[in-house]
Amino acid sequence: MEETAIHRPVDTLAKNLGDDAGLEKQHGAALALEERQPRRAAPLVGVFAALSVLVALRATQVLDEWALSTSQAFTANWLDFVSSFITLLGNFEVTGGAALALALRGWRRKGAPGLAPLLLFVGVAIELGLKYALPHPGPPAEFSHHRRFFALYTFPTPYSFPSGHMLRTTFLASYLTAQTSPWGRMSWGVVPVMAISLLYLNDHWMSDVLGGGALGLAFALAAIAFERNASFRPQRAPNVAVTPHS
């Protein structure tokens, strides 16, 4: 009986020490993730900044004109309707509402870290600022064959870089892809479809599409990193003192 009483607290201590080691390992993995995710977003910020400079210097003009002429190689009324419908998915009313819904769900499940989708609106603010500050008019109106299905609120800007549709679509698709559900992983397929639709309808230049995609992906990676890292709160197992039994 005395031997059993002595071994019991010792076994408990060993178990808690093992739990501590596991938590330390888990904490180390989380710290590695915390350091890696921002590093993934940083190159995209650099790409976006470099592309912005090229646009300002009009160095993307050849690429933009090539994309414009290529997109007009084949046109059809049914493609106009299909492409126009696809771009509705990238409208601010749709993507902004989706980001708010995701943030509300995240707030209920994870608290403050779940508000990461709201970073989309920071990207939108940068987009709007550049559309007023960076001289880069969009494609000529006579080349556009966008079909308007119903009246939506529009916010006209003098310039077109970067594409807000690509920014918002890429952000949401990337954020949802990081989720565990099959539908979330499939959402990335919307990005190339949106890009092709915008180019086909001549709503944006190729440089606008690339810039919006890079900016949206950078903010999505930042949102994913913030949510995952802020949600990780390792709890250490309580210390157990060994009390000698007589």
FENKA-V744197 format. One record per residue. RES is the residue in one letter. PSI is psi in whole degrees, -180 to 180 (* if undefined). Layout:
res=RES psi=PSI
res=RES psi=PSI
//
This chain:
res=M psi=-44
res=E psi=-37
res=E psi=-40
res=T psi=-42
res=A psi=-33
res=I psi=-41
res=H psi=-28
res=R psi=-52
res=P psi=-31
res=V psi=-42
res=D psi=-39
res=T psi=-42
res=L psi=-44
res=A psi=-40
res=K psi=-43
res=N psi=-35
res=L psi=-38
res=G psi=-40
res=D psi=-41
res=D psi=-43
res=A psi=-40
res=G psi=-40
res=L psi=-38
res=E psi=-41
res=K psi=-42
res=Q psi=-41
res=H psi=-40
res=G psi=-39
res=A psi=-39
res=A psi=-39
res=L psi=-37
res=A psi=-41
res=L psi=-40
res=E psi=-38
res=E psi=-31
res=R psi=-39
res=Q psi=-48
res=P psi=-31
res=R psi=-30
res=R psi=-35
res=A psi=-32
res=A psi=-46
res=P psi=-34
res=L psi=-36
res=V psi=-41
res=G psi=-41
res=V psi=-44
res=F psi=-43
res=A psi=-43
res=A psi=-41
res=L psi=-37
res=S psi=-41
res=V psi=-44
res=L psi=-39
res=V psi=-44
res=A psi=-34
res=L psi=1
res=R psi=29
res=A psi=-11
res=T psi=7
res=Q psi=-42
res=V psi=-45
res=L psi=-43
res=D psi=-43
res=E psi=-37
res=W psi=-45
res=A psi=-37
res=L psi=-47
res=S psi=-37
res=T psi=-39
res=S psi=-19
res=Q psi=5
res=A psi=-33
res=F psi=120
res=T psi=151
res=A psi=153
res=N psi=-40
res=W psi=-33
res=L psi=-34
res=D psi=-47
res=F psi=-44
res=V psi=-47
res=S psi=-39
res=S psi=-39
res=F psi=-40
res=I psi=-40
res=T psi=-20
res=L psi=-31
res=L psi=-23
res=G psi=2
res=N psi=153
res=F psi=-37
res=E psi=-38
res=V psi=-53
res=T psi=-38
res=G psi=-41
res=G psi=-39
res=A psi=-41
res=A psi=-40
res=L psi=-40
res=A psi=-42
res=L psi=-39
res=A psi=-39
res=L psi=-44
res=R psi=-42
res=G psi=-37
res=W psi=-41
res=R psi=-34
res=R psi=-38
res=K psi=-5
res=G psi=-145
res=A psi=-40
res=P psi=-27
res=G psi=-8
res=L psi=8
res=A psi=-36
res=P psi=-19
res=L psi=-13
res=L psi=-19
res=L psi=-39
res=F psi=-23
res=V psi=-44
res=G psi=-39
res=V psi=-38
res=A psi=-42
res=I psi=-43
res=E psi=-50
res=L psi=-38
res=G psi=-43
res=L psi=-32
res=K psi=-11
res=Y psi=-25
res=A psi=-27
res=L psi=107
res=P psi=109
res=H psi=79
res=P psi=150
res=G psi=179
res=P psi=150
res=P psi=141
res=A psi=-30
res=E psi=-18
res=F psi=-9
res=S psi=138
res=H psi=45
res=H psi=130
res=R psi=131
res=R psi=115
res=F psi=-40
res=F psi=165
res=A psi=127
res=L psi=155
res=Y psi=128
res=T psi=148
res=F psi=85
res=P psi=140
res=T psi=153
res=P psi=-27
res=Y psi=172
res=S psi=0
res=F psi=130
res=P psi=173
res=S psi=121
res=G psi=-35
res=H psi=-45
res=M psi=-39
res=L psi=-53
res=R psi=-42
res=T psi=-44
res=T psi=-41
res=F psi=-54
res=L psi=-42
res=A psi=-42
res=S psi=-42
res=Y psi=-44
res=L psi=-32
res=T psi=-30
res=A psi=-11
res=Q psi=168
res=T psi=-14
res=S psi=149
res=P psi=-38
res=W psi=-36
res=G psi=-43
res=R psi=-27
res=M psi=-15
res=S psi=-21
res=W psi=-24
res=G psi=-18
res=V psi=-27
res=V psi=-55
res=P psi=-33
res=V psi=-41
res=M psi=-42
res=A psi=-47
res=I psi=-39
res=S psi=-43
res=L psi=-40
res=L psi=-41
res=Y psi=-42
res=L psi=-7
res=N psi=35
res=D psi=-27
res=H psi=158
res=W psi=164
res=M psi=-40
res=S psi=-35
res=D psi=-44
res=V psi=-46
res=L psi=-42
res=G psi=-43
res=G psi=-40
res=G psi=-44
res=A psi=-43
res=L psi=-42
res=G psi=-41
res=L psi=-39
res=A psi=-45
res=F psi=-32
res=A psi=-44
res=L psi=-38
res=A psi=-41
res=A psi=-43
res=I psi=-43
res=A psi=-43
res=F psi=-45
res=E psi=-44
res=R psi=-44
res=N psi=-40
res=A psi=-24
res=S psi=-20
res=F psi=113
res=R psi=86
res=P psi=138
res=Q psi=124
res=R psi=143
res=A psi=143
res=P psi=144
res=N psi=140
res=V psi=122
res=A psi=140
res=V psi=119
res=T psi=120
res=P psi=140
res=H psi=139
res=S psi=*
//
